[in-house]
Amino acid sequence: MKAMFKKAVLCTAILGAGLGVAHAEVKVGFLGTLSGPSAANGRDQLDGFRLALEQLGGKLGGVDAQLVVEDDQMKPDAALTGATRLLEREKVDVVVGLTFTHVLMALQAKIAATDVPFIGTISGPSPTAGAQCKPNL
């Protein structure tokens, strides 16, 4: 949990630095595995991020932060639905989480179709650093 917390704090600092200047509030979408047999991984991610927000007084980069949560159920189709909700209905400024590689890979077309940053706090498959690299991932 301690390593997860450190990673969440680092992501928080990056998000705050990159998004705080242009917005009065930053809207963060969390998309991760929160149900099913592997839910503990996503819950740890979310708990770490929430703890970081709490310790930062609910702010990222000095601006108020709102967290919107979607469960990908460890299923690519559910992840696509959740990502669509976060981007189109909630209009988030950034998406964090992305617990499992197969889910992240299923989101490649969705990520490429937007300029919203996606930060995988666990998953980091090698194709996304090569041929499938996206400037916002």
C-alpha angles and dihedrals in degrees: 000000000000092000090047090052092051091050091049091051091050092050089047091054092048092048093047093049093047100041107025098082098059102040139059086209131017117218112208121195116206114202114180146125106285101155137045131040095317097043093115090075094055093041090054090051092050094043090051092050092047090049091052091050091049092050090049092053093252092300136117116197089353095302129104114269127209119198121209116189130208127179114221090192086217086281123121093218092052089048091053090050091048093047090050091052092049094048102037107028102027096032093213121192094218139006120220134178113047094169105187132042098229089054093048091049091052089056096057096105092046091049092048091051094061140048092220110120117246117200118192105204094189110008119074110157116190095237089066089059092050134026094356096046114144123194090227097049 
